[in-house]
Amino acid sequence: MCGGMELKNEVLASATCALCGACLDWCPYIANIEDHLVLRFDCNVSNGRCYSVCPRTFTDWEAISEKYLPDIPRDFAIGPHLKAYKVKAAKGINGQQDGGTVSYLVKTILEDELAETVLLTGTDDQVTPEPFLSSEIDDIQKSAGSRFLASPGMRKIIEAQNNKVQKMAVVGRPCQIQALRKLDYNRPPQKPEVEVLSIGLFCMWSLGWDFKDYLQKQFPEEEVLRLAIPQHGFEVTTDKGVHELPIDTVKKFSRAGCNYCLDMTSELADISVGAFEPQEGWNTVIIRTPKGQQIFNDALTKGYLISEEYPEEELKRLKGASLGKKTRNLNHVQTAFDKGVKPFIDLNSAYYIQLKELAEGMVK
Ligand SMILES: Cc1cc2nc3c(=O)[nH]c(=O)nc-3n(C[C@H](O)[C@H](O)[C@H](O)COP(=O)(O)OP(=O)(O)OC[C@H]3O[C@@H](n4cnc5c(N)ncnc54)[C@H](O)[C@@H]3O)c2cc1C
């Protein structure tokens, strides 16, 4: 039985926190300022929800995957899935990050009443991520474009539960989709079930909020209109022009907690969306569950999305990138455990043994 003190010691103090936000707002003890979470007071609760929903406390991910994606063909590199497509929005939406696919999937969900409310992230400012719940199609525009800073969006699940929402949709980073599944997996029997449709984003890492200060110093007096990661670097578009930053400079601002993440493609989502790297303005879409297939088909039928077969060569590259993240971060995980961080995954399970063997093979 574990609660807030264990969360503090095992996750918050060890810097493994993913800033998914799932632990926030169950009680007033955990507070959030920008990308920091703190336990404000000592907590005596021995079976805290904060601990049981955290993606960085011990989790049997294979059991969770079996429960929520049963009978879906397994793939070691990019997770269980039915099919991958190259996709973009037929008309597009102002400010979209890549192909605008996510915005039109959300529009489809709201129009077809597949969810009462959707968890989105965005503001007028293109850097600061602010999570919000909305049932309004007009609000989709506010969330167009990626804010690469991490934000604790999963805290909004409690707001949805308090509003008695029974069907919701979530757009989130891989850690947030993990938390979403864990939340239901460890749901106490007396808590009502919430039907959730999940759109998972691809994510190699997210940035700490000190990156915002860095941008202000680098480009004083300029308003940032868009951040993007094309193949050649990191692009900052401001009202004065387009600036390029070396990717290694930007990576220095990635959150320490991202080093412990083994999921690049949101492997537990109903449908996952990322950039289609070889061609700007398109997305990669991975359909994982029949629910994901349904919203995708609906968006195609409405004429919102255009899809093409996924090129075999690109699928190979995507799997390589995903395995690269897994193997790199597995080393971080192992080192953390060796230094005394409490294990949050079973490195002796068949899955991680196979991954370790692969990592060793890759290193040779
Ligand atoms: C932190 C981060 C890292 C990423 N890393 C990669 C990567 O390595 N490789 C890759 O292919 N793709 C990555 N992506 C995904 C990519 O940037 C696009 O989100 C994705 O391709 C969908 O594009 P779109 O045009 O369909 O999105 P749009 O139609 O523009 O919709 C954007 C959606 O993103 C959501 N969103 C924006 N910021 C955040 C945030 N901070 N947290 C949660 N949700 C958010 C909004 O709610 C909105 O629904 C990353 C995204 C984020 C937020």
Ligand as a Chemical Component Dictionary entry (heavy atoms), coordinates in Angstrom:
data_LIG
# 
_chem_comp.id                   LIG 
_chem_comp.type                 NON-POLYMER 
_chem_comp.pdbx_formal_charge   0 
_chem_comp.three_letter_code    LIG 
# 
loop_
_chem_comp_atom.comp_id 
_chem_comp_atom.atom_id 
_chem_comp_atom.alt_atom_id 
_chem_comp_atom.type_symbol 
_chem_comp_atom.charge 
_chem_comp_atom.model_Cartn_x 
_chem_comp_atom.model_Cartn_y 
_chem_comp_atom.model_Cartn_z 
_chem_comp_atom.pdbx_ordinal 
LIG C1  C1  C 0 5.792  17.242 -26.571 1  
LIG C2  C2  C 0 5.546  16.669 -27.941 2  
LIG C3  C3  C 0 6.561  15.938 -28.581 3  
LIG C4  C4  C 0 6.342  15.382 -29.842 4  
LIG N1  N1  N 0 7.322  14.635 -30.447 5  
LIG C5  C5  C 0 7.119  14.062 -31.642 6  
LIG C6  C6  C 0 8.107  13.252 -32.267 7  
LIG O1  O1  O 0 9.197  13.044 -31.713 8  
LIG N2  N2  N 0 7.824  12.688 -33.477 9  
LIG C7  C7  C 0 6.615  12.885 -34.101 10 
LIG O2  O2  O 0 6.389  12.358 -35.197 11 
LIG N3  N3  N 0 5.654  13.635 -33.525 12 
LIG C8  C8  C 0 5.865  14.220 -32.325 13 
LIG N4  N4  N 0 4.883  14.963 -31.730 14 
LIG C9  C9  C 0 3.559  15.028 -32.369 15 
LIG C10 C10 C 0 3.478  16.097 -33.443 16 
LIG O3  O3  O 0 4.111  17.286 -32.996 17 
LIG C11 C11 C 0 1.995  16.412 -33.762 18 
LIG O4  O4  O 0 1.277  16.627 -32.589 19 
LIG C12 C12 C 0 1.320  15.271 -34.475 20 
LIG O5  O5  O 0 2.030  14.974 -35.651 21 
LIG C13 C13 C 0 -0.138 15.647 -34.835 22 
LIG O6  O6  O 0 -0.113 16.657 -35.796 23 
LIG P1  P1  P 0 -1.447 17.324 -36.316 24 
LIG O7  O7  O 0 -1.141 18.283 -37.398 25 
LIG O8  O8  O 0 -2.432 16.231 -36.608 26 
LIG O9  O9  O 0 -1.917 18.089 -34.987 27 
LIG P2  P2  P 0 -2.959 19.306 -34.834 28 
LIG O10 O10 O 0 -4.172 19.030 -35.683 29 
LIG O11 O11 O 0 -2.248 20.580 -34.991 30 
LIG O12 O12 O 0 -3.415 19.106 -33.313 31 
LIG C14 C14 C 0 -2.478 19.257 -32.264 32 
LIG C15 C15 C 0 -2.951 18.460 -31.071 33 
LIG O13 O13 O 0 -1.876 18.339 -30.158 34 
LIG C16 C16 C 0 -2.336 18.532 -28.837 35 
LIG N5  N5  N 0 -1.217 19.094 -28.059 36 
LIG C17 C17 C 0 -0.500 20.204 -28.344 37 
LIG N6  N6  N 0 0.483  20.367 -27.430 38 
LIG C18 C18 C 0 0.371  19.350 -26.542 39 
LIG C19 C19 C 0 1.070  18.969 -25.353 40 
LIG N7  N7  N 0 2.114  19.666 -24.878 41 
LIG N8  N8  N 0 0.663  17.878 -24.688 42 
LIG C20 C20 C 0 -0.398 17.138 -25.129 43 
LIG N9  N9  N 0 -1.101 17.451 -26.262 44 
LIG C21 C21 C 0 -0.717 18.522 -26.945 45 
LIG C22 C22 C 0 -3.508 19.479 -28.953 46 
LIG O14 O14 O 0 -4.460 19.254 -27.941 47 
LIG C23 C23 C 0 -4.097 19.126 -30.330 48 
LIG O15 O15 O 0 -5.144 18.210 -30.186 49 
LIG C24 C24 C 0 5.077  15.570 -30.487 50 
LIG C25 C25 C 0 4.087  16.327 -29.849 51 
LIG C26 C26 C 0 4.297  16.868 -28.602 52 
LIG C27 C27 C 0 3.207  17.664 -27.932 53 
# 
loop_
_chem_comp_bond.comp_id 
_chem_comp_bond.atom_id_1 
_chem_comp_bond.atom_id_2 
_chem_comp_bond.value_order 
_chem_comp_bond.pdbx_ordinal 
LIG C1  C2  SING 1  
LIG C2  C3  SING 2  
LIG C2  C26 DOUB 3  
LIG C3  C4  DOUB 4  
LIG C4  N1  SING 5  
LIG C4  C24 SING 6  
LIG N1  C5  DOUB 7  
LIG C5  C6  SING 8  
LIG C5  C8  SING 9  
LIG C6  O1  DOUB 10 
LIG C6  N2  SING 11 
LIG N2  C7  SING 12 
LIG C7  O2  DOUB 13 
LIG C7  N3  SING 14 
LIG N3  C8  DOUB 15 
LIG C8  N4  SING 16 
LIG N4  C9  SING 17 
LIG N4  C24 SING 18 
LIG C9  C10 SING 19 
LIG C10 O3  SING 20 
LIG C10 C11 SING 21 
LIG C11 O4  SING 22 
LIG C11 C12 SING 23 
LIG C12 O5  SING 24 
LIG C12 C13 SING 25 
LIG C13 O6  SING 26 
LIG O6  P1  SING 27 
LIG P1  O7  DOUB 28 
LIG P1  O8  SING 29 
LIG P1  O9  SING 30 
LIG O9  P2  SING 31 
LIG P2  O10 DOUB 32 
LIG P2  O11 SING 33 
LIG P2  O12 SING 34 
LIG O12 C14 SING 35 
LIG C14 C15 SING 36 
LIG C15 O13 SING 37 
LIG C15 C23 SING 38 
LIG O13 C16 SING 39 
LIG C16 N5  SING 40 
LIG C16 C22 SING 41 
LIG N5  C17 SING 42 
LIG N5  C21 SING 43 
LIG C17 N6  DOUB 44 
LIG N6  C18 SING 45 
LIG C18 C19 SING 46 
LIG C18 C21 DOUB 47 
LIG C19 N7  SING 48 
LIG C19 N8  DOUB 49 
LIG N8  C20 SING 50 
LIG C20 N9  DOUB 51 
LIG N9  C21 SING 52 
LIG C22 O14 SING 53 
LIG C22 C23 SING 54 
LIG C23 O15 SING 55 
LIG C24 C25 DOUB 56 
LIG C25 C26 SING 57 
LIG C26 C27 SING 58 
# 
